[in-house]
Amino acid sequence: MKKKIIYLSYFVLLSMTSFSQSISSSPYSLYGVGSLYDSDFGILPSIGSSGLALPSDTFINNLNPASLGYMPLNHFMFDIGGKAIASTYQSASRTENRNNFQFSHLAFAFPVTKNSGFSVALRPYSSATFKISNLKLPITNSQDFYYLTAVGSGGLNNFDFSYGYRFGKKFSAGVSASVLFGNTTDERSYLIVNSVTAISKKTNYNGLRATLGAQYKIDSTFTIASTFKLPAQIKASKVQTVQMVTDEVVTTVESDVASNVDDYYLPSEIGVGISKRFKNNLNITFDYEKSLWSNTNQSELYGDFVNQDRFALGFTYKPRKNIRKYWDRVQYAMGANFDNGYLEIDGKRINNAAISIGLNLPIENTFSSLNISYSYGQKGRISDNLIKENYHKLSLNLSLDGIWFVKRKIE
């Protein structure tokens, strides 16, 4: 069973990562540095991406660095994941289907002392891959319209280092330092009457961000947690070409001109969460997060950044009737999440809601496991100039565990 699971996981993940260059095609990737990416480790995608209060004792919990204080001694953890997404986009006039394969993350963690742990992770932070054709938009303070055609690619990556330390048996604290880097390519054309303006640009980004976290065990079954992500300034520079076409005459306004652009700002984010276990079989997690986007004082050409609220709820259940039976050691999971979005277009929020189910399949009698989850979600709405996105997502995370420096006893 162990070899079959590992071989199958490796084949599927290799297939996904080979297509990772097209990690998103949502039209909402047009805004900012692209659509923000949900890259969750282990069983987290199955429980609605909740889990701020879960420890990193059987998998790497990337939601809270304080969880690393509970890593078991002598254990080395490795986590890799990928996703397959089938999306349907609906506007008032048309419907379009798209399929994407996405690399999710690559991470490892290990204990530093019996009370502390360290992790390194590489994952996408955002995706600016999109394609929009002949979108009709109003001209400000006018009764006329123009048509937008846009193609984008690229996004930001997140390379982070996390450390967590446990004080005694109940309280742990942690910190993460994230290096954000990447670039986006954007080609847009604006058709107004018989004139076309084409703008092609490549923008490079880089910056640093820190996250603080804490977990406190009220008792052996109940844990509370909190996180605080500090605001960050992501520096940006671009190379741009602008051309105008009128009556088939092409005029180059500028060609490959390098310049600085407005930096991109990430907001302060505050999160709180709980984890409660009942009779050692059922566990419930609940998280709430607040992102203060309005405080960044930035806006987009087609919309504004607004404060975001996010709620996530998850359930896991393990029968544990007979630990010698494989399916009695399987963990079943389900969850849901909702956020009211950080973008507001024409006074309308771009919210997102999703439900998920999943399985945690153990690999022999170790902490290693294969996590499979399915989720269905909706983003946006069908309205003037807005698009509704329905998506089906299949996530596959392989969490491997090894034991270091432990001598085998031979009898």
Solvent accessible surface area in square Angstrom, and as a share of the most:
residue,aa,sasa,rsa
1,M,128,0.57
2,K,73,0.31
3,K,143,0.61
4,K,154,0.65
5,I,12,0.06
6,I,46,0.24
7,Y,148,0.56
8,L,106,0.53
9,S,0,0.00
10,Y,139,0.53
11,F,136,0.57
12,V,43,0.25
13,L,6,0.03
14,L,98,0.49
15,S,45,0.29
16,M,8,0.04
17,T,40,0.23
18,S,69,0.45
19,F,107,0.44
20,S,31,0.20
21,Q,139,0.62
22,S,44,0.28
23,I,21,0.11
24,S,16,0.10
25,S,16,0.10
26,S,7,0.05
27,P,10,0.06
28,Y,12,0.05
29,S,1,0.01
30,L,12,0.06
31,Y,21,0.08
32,G,25,0.24
33,V,0,0.00
34,G,2,0.02
35,S,15,0.10
36,L,64,0.32
37,Y,33,0.13
38,D,69,0.36
39,S,3,0.02
40,D,11,0.06
41,F,1,0.00
42,G,0,0.00
43,I,11,0.06
44,L,0,0.00
45,P,21,0.13
46,S,1,0.00
47,I,1,0.00
48,G,1,0.01
49,S,15,0.10
50,S,0,0.00
51,G,0,0.00
52,L,5,0.03
53,A,1,0.01
54,L,25,0.12
55,P,31,0.20
56,S,0,0.00
57,D,54,0.28
58,T,60,0.35
59,F,21,0.09
60,I,5,0.03
61,N,3,0.02
62,N,33,0.17
63,L,41,0.20
64,N,0,0.00
65,P,7,0.05
66,A,0,0.00
67,S,0,0.00
68,L,3,0.02
69,G,1,0.01
70,Y,26,0.10
71,M,7,0.03
72,P,34,0.21
73,L,93,0.46
74,N,50,0.26
75,H,26,0.12
76,F,53,0.22
77,M,4,0.02
78,F,64,0.27
79,D,1,0.00
80,I,35,0.18
81,G,0,0.00
82,G,0,0.00
83,K,8,0.03
84,A,24,0.18
85,I,23,0.12
86,A,42,0.33
87,S,6,0.04
88,T,40,0.23
89,Y,16,0.06
90,Q,55,0.24
91,S,32,0.21
92,A,90,0.69
93,S,104,0.67
94,R,140,0.51
95,T,82,0.48
96,E,60,0.27
97,N,112,0.57
98,R,42,0.15
99,N,115,0.59
100,N,14,0.07
101,F,88,0.37
102,Q,11,0.05
103,F,38,0.16
104,S,1,0.01
105,H,0,0.00
106,L,70,0.35
107,A,2,0.01
108,F,72,0.30
109,A,0,0.00
110,F,54,0.23
111,P,20,0.12
112,V,81,0.46
113,T,65,0.38
114,K,142,0.60
115,N,33,0.17
116,S,2,0.01
117,G,0,0.00
118,F,55,0.23
119,S,8,0.05
120,V,20,0.11
121,A,5,0.04
122,L,67,0.33
123,R,46,0.17
124,P,10,0.06
125,Y,31,0.12
126,S,1,0.01
127,S,1,0.01
128,A,6,0.05
129,T,25,0.14
130,F,9,0.04
131,K,115,0.49
132,I,16,0.08
133,S,51,0.33
134,N,108,0.55
135,L,44,0.22
136,K,94,0.40
137,L,17,0.08
138,P,68,0.42
139,I,52,0.26
140,T,115,0.67
141,N,156,0.80
142,S,47,0.31
143,Q,172,0.76
144,D,90,0.47
145,F,95,0.40
146,Y,30,0.12
147,Y,85,0.32
148,L,1,0.00
149,T,49,0.29
150,A,0,0.00
151,V,72,0.42
152,G,5,0.05
153,S,51,0.33
154,G,36,0.35
155,G,12,0.12
156,L,2,0.01
157,N,54,0.28
158,N,11,0.06
159,F,68,0.29
160,D,6,0.03
161,F,76,0.32
162,S,11,0.07
163,Y,81,0.31
164,G,0,0.00
165,Y,77,0.29
166,R,44,0.16
167,F,112,0.46
168,G,51,0.49
169,K,173,0.73
170,K,96,0.41
171,F,79,0.33
172,S,0,0.00
173,A,34,0.26
174,G,10,0.10
175,V,66,0.38
176,S,12,0.08
177,A,55,0.43
178,S,12,0.08
179,V,55,0.32
180,L,1,0.01
181,F,80,0.34
182,G,16,0.16
183,N,56,0.29
184,T,16,0.09
185,T,48,0.28
186,D,15,0.08
187,E,94,0.42
188,R,38,0.14
189,S,31,0.20
190,Y,40,0.15
191,L,69,0.34
192,I,77,0.39
193,V,127,0.73
194,N,113,0.58
195,S,31,0.20
196,V,44,0.25
197,T,35,0.21
198,A,37,0.28
199,I,47,0.24
200,S,44,0.29
201,K,63,0.27
202,K,95,0.40
203,T,8,0.05
204,N,64,0.33
205,Y,28,0.11
206,N,84,0.43
207,G,14,0.13
208,L,127,0.63
209,R,24,0.09
210,A,33,0.25
211,T,16,0.09
212,L,85,0.42
213,G,8,0.07
214,A,26,0.20
215,Q,2,0.01
216,Y,89,0.34
217,K,59,0.25
218,I,75,0.38
219,D,68,0.35
220,S,87,0.56
221,T,41,0.24
222,F,54,0.22
223,T,15,0.08
224,I,69,0.35
225,A,9,0.07
226,S,46,0.29
227,T,10,0.06
228,F,74,0.31
229,K,64,0.27
230,L,62,0.31
231,P,82,0.51
232,A,12,0.09
233,Q,80,0.36
234,I,0,0.00
235,K,117,0.50
236,A,8,0.06
237,S,44,0.28
238,K,39,0.16
239,V,59,0.34
240,Q,27,0.12
241,T,31,0.18
242,V,17,0.10
243,Q,66,0.29
244,M,81,0.36
245,V,48,0.27
246,T,60,0.35
247,D,115,0.59
248,E,164,0.73
249,V,97,0.56
250,V,91,0.52
251,T,74,0.43
252,T,71,0.41
253,V,85,0.49
254,E,51,0.23
255,S,70,0.45
256,D,104,0.54
257,V,65,0.37
258,A,77,0.60
259,S,48,0.31
260,N,130,0.67
261,V,43,0.25
262,D,136,0.70
263,D,35,0.18
264,Y,19,0.07
265,Y,83,0.32
266,L,1,0.01
267,P,2,0.01
268,S,22,0.14
269,E,30,0.13
270,I,83,0.42
271,G,1,0.01
272,V,75,0.43
273,G,5,0.05
274,I,68,0.34
275,S,9,0.06
276,K,60,0.25
277,R,78,0.29
278,F,88,0.37
279,K,185,0.79
280,N,88,0.45
281,N,45,0.23
282,L,61,0.30
283,N,26,0.13
284,I,44,0.22
285,T,2,0.01
286,F,79,0.33
287,D,2,0.01
288,Y,63,0.24
289,E,38,0.17
290,K,58,0.25
291,S,7,0.05
292,L,39,0.19
293,W,3,0.01
294,S,52,0.33
295,N,103,0.53
296,T,20,0.12
297,N,139,0.71
298,Q,39,0.17
299,S,74,0.48
300,E,48,0.21
301,L,135,0.67
302,Y,35,0.13
303,G,9,0.08
304,D,72,0.37
305,F,14,0.06
306,V,22,0.13
307,N,42,0.21
308,Q,26,0.12
309,D,27,0.14
310,R,50,0.18
311,F,88,0.37
312,A,1,0.01
313,L,65,0.32
314,G,1,0.01
315,F,64,0.27
316,T,13,0.07
317,Y,99,0.38
318,K,43,0.18
319,P,23,0.14
320,R,124,0.45
321,K,169,0.72
322,N,59,0.30
323,I,120,0.61
324,R,223,0.81
325,K,121,0.51
326,Y,39,0.15
327,W,142,0.50
328,D,23,0.12
329,R,47,0.17
330,V,0,0.00
331,Q,44,0.20
332,Y,85,0.33
333,A,9,0.07
334,M,106,0.47
335,G,6,0.06
336,A,37,0.29
337,N,28,0.14
338,F,84,0.35
339,D,18,0.09
340,N,36,0.18
341,G,2,0.02
342,Y,30,0.11
343,L,9,0.05
344,E,49,0.22
345,I,9,0.05
346,D,91,0.47
347,G,61,0.59
348,K,58,0.24
349,R,69,0.25
350,I,6,0.03
351,N,48,0.25
352,N,27,0.14
353,A,45,0.35
354,A,14,0.11
355,I,110,0.56
356,S,7,0.04
357,I,101,0.51
358,G,11,0.11
359,L,57,0.29
360,N,23,0.12
361,L,22,0.11
362,P,13,0.08
363,I,0,0.00
364,E,93,0.41
365,N,135,0.69
366,T,67,0.39
367,F,78,0.33
368,S,7,0.05
369,S,8,0.05
370,L,4,0.02
371,N,5,0.03
372,I,57,0.29
373,S,7,0.04
374,Y,87,0.33
375,S,14,0.09
376,Y,66,0.25
377,G,1,0.01
378,Q,71,0.32
379,K,45,0.19
380,G,11,0.11
381,R,99,0.36
382,I,82,0.42
383,S,28,0.18
384,D,109,0.57
385,N,55,0.28
386,L,4,0.02
387,I,32,0.16
388,K,50,0.21
389,E,15,0.07
390,N,21,0.11
391,Y,22,0.08
392,H,88,0.39
393,K,24,0.10
394,L,84,0.42
395,S,4,0.03
396,L,14,0.07
397,N,4,0.02
398,L,9,0.05
399,S,5,0.03
400,L,53,0.26
401,D,25,0.13
402,G,30,0.29
403,I,104,0.53
404,W,98,0.34
405,F,178,0.74
406,V,85,0.49
407,K,186,0.79
408,R,224,0.82
409,K,188,0.80
410,I,166,0.84
411,E,210,0.94
